[in-house]
Amino acid sequence: PGRNLVAIEVAGYNVNSFYLANHSSFVQAEVVSNGSILAATGGTGSRFEAAILTERLQKVERYSYQRPFSEVYRLKPGWDAWRRDASIRIARVDCADQPGVNLLPRRIPYPDFAGRRPLALVSEGTLTPDVAPAKIWRSRGLVEVGKALSGYPENEIERLPSRELQYFAPAGNRRLDQNLAGPAQFKFSPNSYRIFDFGTNLTGFPGATLTCASASRVYFLFDEILTDGDVNFKRLSAVNVIAYDLQPGSYHVEAIEPYTMRYLKVLVAGGECSVDGIYLREYVNPDVHNAHFASADPRLNRLFVAGRETFRQNAVDIFMDCPHRERAGWLCDSYFTARVEPRLSGRNVIEKNFFENYLLPESYPVLPKCMLPMCYPSDHMNGTFIPNWSLWFVLELEEYLARSGDREMVDALRPKVLCLFDYFKKFRNEDGLLEKLPSWVFVEWSAANKFVQDVNYPSNMLYAAALDAGARIYGVPELAADARRIRQTVLKQSFDGEFFVDNAVRNNGKLDVTRNRTEVCQYFAFFFGIVSPETHPKLWASLRDSFGPDRAKSGAFRDVYPANSFIGNMLRFELLSREGRSQQLLDESISYLIYMAERTGTLWENTTPTASCNHGFASHIVHTLYRDVLGLYAVDPVNKTVTLRFAGLNLPWAEGDVPVPGGRVSLRWHKAADGGIVYSVDVPAGYRVKVLNLTSGALSREL
C-alpha cells in the first residue's frame, strides 16, 4: 500500500559469449493492477524514464573467454539514490522502441535469492604495493579479443584489476580459522586483506557495506578453493575479481552478475575502510528439496548433498556446465544432468527449456548447415563446434521422451535430427565410418583428445548409438541398419585382441590403425553396445578388476591412458550399474568423489581441482544413489510404473523418496537378521511396482 518506486537496472553487454546470446539489449516491463496497466516500458505515455549509469565502467576486460565483461565500479556518495528516491532527477535519455518479441512460458520457479553469510575468517594479512611481478599474467578473454571474440583492445581499457593485483606482494599473513557467529564488521588498514570462508562452494551475487574514511580501492577476489592458503583469482583462466573505487562515504554494494566461490578475499588498497555484513545472495534452483535420501553410511549422504548442491547451482533455467567460468548450456553435460532433475523436483521443465532453445532458431549463424551448436544459447563466431557433441543431443532426446512423454517437442525436433544425420553422411568413408570430422572433435579431458583423427573410433561408437536412438524415436529402420554396420566395422578395425584402439590415420590413401589406446575408449565400446561382458568377458574382467581408482597405485596396463571424471569415470559407473556391481560402484564413487565433497561441497569437472570444482554433469551421483543404493531402479511417471532393484550391499539400511506428479514415491529397506532385505514402498494411487532380480534383470515380483 502507498506510493512505490520501481527501479530496474539493466546490463547489456552486446558481445558474443557462451553465457548469453548477443542480442540487442532491451528492457520490457509493466505494472498491472486489477487488469489495468499502470505503467509500461516503451510506447507513448510510458511512466518509466531511462538514464545511463556511469558508475560501472564500460571499457574493462572480459570476466572470461566464455562470459562478458567483469565488474569495475567508481562510486561516490549518493550514487544509488535514484533507486530509493523518486524526487531524484536523472539525466533522462530517449530509448528506441525495439520490435516485439515472442514471450515464452517461464515454466520454472524463480530462485528464492537466499542470503548466505561467511562461516569463518580464514586468515588476514598485509601486502606491499608497487612490486613488479616477474611475468604479467593476461587472461584468455584479454588475449583473444579480436580473434572472433568481442571486447575492448587493451589500450582502450580504463581499469585492469587483473593487472593491478599482480603488483601486490605478500608482506605478512596470519592464519586464523575463526568461526563467525553472524554478521560482523571488519576494519581494514591500507594494503590489507582478509579471507572469508562460506563453508561450501556457492553461486550468487556477493555484497557488503563498505565505509571509507578516505578514498579507497576495494577488491573482492574469490575462488572455489584455496591455493597454498590464498585465493588465486586466476585459477579458472577467468578474472575472479570485482573492483570498487570509492570516495569517502558508506556504500552498500552487490554484484549484478552471479559468481561462484567458497572463499572470498577482501583486499583494501589505499585508504582505510570498514567492511560490514558480507553475504552472498544465492542464484540457484529452489526446486531441489522435495526429495530425500539417507543411508547408514555418512559418506554416501555427503555425496548426495554435494550432488544436490552441484545440481541446484547448475540448473537455474537451463542445464549449465558450470556456474562460473561459462554458465553455458553444453550438450553431453546435459545428458547426465538431465537425469537428476526429475529425481529432485519430479518434473522435466528445465530439460524442456533446454530442448526448446535448440528448437526455436531456424539456423545458427556461422555453423555449417544442419549442425547443432555445442552449447546454446550462445555465440560461436569463430565457427567452432564439436561435431560429435551433437550426437549426445539425440541420445538425450530419446531419454527425454521416456522421462516426459513430450511427443510434441520430440516431433518438432525431427527435421533438425534428420538433417543432422544428413550432415554426417558426407564424412563417411569407404568403410561407412566417419573420417576427418571438422572443427573440435572431443572425447573427454584426457589423452583421448589427442587421438581424434583421422578415424576416431569412440566418435563412431557414439554415432552408431545416436543412429539407433533416431531410429527408435522416429521409426526410421534405415538408421538402425546403418548403426549395425558401423558397430561391426568398428569392432573389426578397432579391437586389437586385447583392447580397443582409439584411432586410425590415413597414410598414402590407406587407413592404418594406430596403437593409441585409452581407458575411455573401452568404456565407449561397452556403453554404446559395440561389445558386452558376454561377448568379451576377458576385456570386461580387465576393466572391472584392474581399472578404476586404484589403477594409479597398481600400475596395471600402463600403456592404456587413464580416463578422467568427464566423462570416462562417469561411463564406468554406468557400466558397473548395468552389470549389477552396486557395491563396487558404491566403493568407487566414494573413492572418486568424496574428497571433492569434503573440499568444496560440490563435485568437479576433473579428478583434480585444475578446472571447475562445480560441474553440472557430476550431480549425476544423485541419480546413482537412488538407483543403485536405495533401489529405485526406475521411476516412470509417464507409464506410472516404479521399478525396484535391490543390491547385496554392505549397508544396514537406506531410505529415500522422490516427488512425482500426483505425489511421492517412498522406499525404505533394512537388512534382516538372516541377511535378507525387508523393504516398504509407497506410491501414489494408480502406480504399479515391479521388483527386478539383481543378477538376471528379470521381473521377480509385481505389486
Sequence and secondary structure as in RCSB ss.txt:
>XXXX:A:sequence
PGRNLVAIEVAGYNVNSFYLANHSSFVQAEVVSNGSILAATGGTGSRFEAAILTERLQKVERYSYQRPFSEVYRL
KPGWDAWRRDASIRIARVDCADQPGVNLLPRRIPYPDFAGRRPLALVSEGTLTPDVAPAKIWRSRGLVEVGKALS
GYPENEIERLPSRELQYFAPAGNRRLDQNLAGPAQFKFSPNSYRIFDFGTNLTGFPGATLTCASASRVYFLFDEI
LTDGDVNFKRLSAVNVIAYDLQPGSYHVEAIEPYTMRYLKVLVAGGECSVDGIYLREYVNPDVHNAHFASADPRL
NRLFVAGRETFRQNAVDIFMDCPHRERAGWLCDSYFTARVEPRLSGRNVIEKNFFENYLLPESYPVLPKCMLPMC
YPSDHMNGTFIPNWSLWFVLELEEYLARSGDREMVDALRPKVLCLFDYFKKFRNEDGLLEKLPSWVFVEWSAANK
FVQDVNYPSNMLYAAALDAGARIYGVPELAADARRIRQTVLKQSFDGEFFVDNAVRNNGKLDVTRNRTEVCQYFA
FFFGIVSPETHPKLWASLRDSFGPDRAKSGAFRDVYPANSFIGNMLRFELLSREGRSQQLLDESISYLIYMAERT
GTLWENTTPTASCNHGFASHIVHTLYRDVLGLYAVDPVNKTVTLRFAGLNLPWAEGDVPVPGGRVSLRWHKAADG
GIVYSVDVPAGYRVKVLNLTSGALSREL
>XXXX:A:secstr
              S  SSS         EEEETTEEEEESSSTT    EE   SB SS  BSSSSS B EEEEE
 TTTTGGGT TTS   EE              S      EE   EEEEEEEEESS   SS    HHHHTBTTTB 
   GGG S  HHHHGGG EEEEEEEEEEE  S  EEEE TTEEEEEEEEEEEEEEEEEEEEESS EEEEEEEESS
 BTTB  TTTTSS  EEEEEE SEEEEEE SS EEEEEEEEEEEES EEEEEEEEEE   STTSS EEEES HHH
HHHHHHHHHHHHHS SSS  S TTTT   BTTHHHHHTTTHHHHHS  HHHHHHHHHHHS S  TTS TT   SB
SS   TT    TTHHHHHHHHHHHHHHHH  HHHHHHTHHHHHHHHHHHHTTB TTS B S  S     SSGGGG
  SSEEHHHHHHHHHHHHHHHHHHT HHHHHHHHHHHHHHHHHHB SSSB  EEEEETTEEEE    BHHHHHHH
HHTTS  TTT HHHHHHHHHH STTHHHH TTTTSB   IIIIIHHHHHHHHHTT HHHHHHHHHHHHHHHHHHH
SS  SSSSTTS S  GGGGGHHHHIIIIII EEEEETTTTEEEEE    S SEEEEEEEETTEEEEEEEEE TTS
 EEEEEE  TT EEEEE TTT  EEEE 
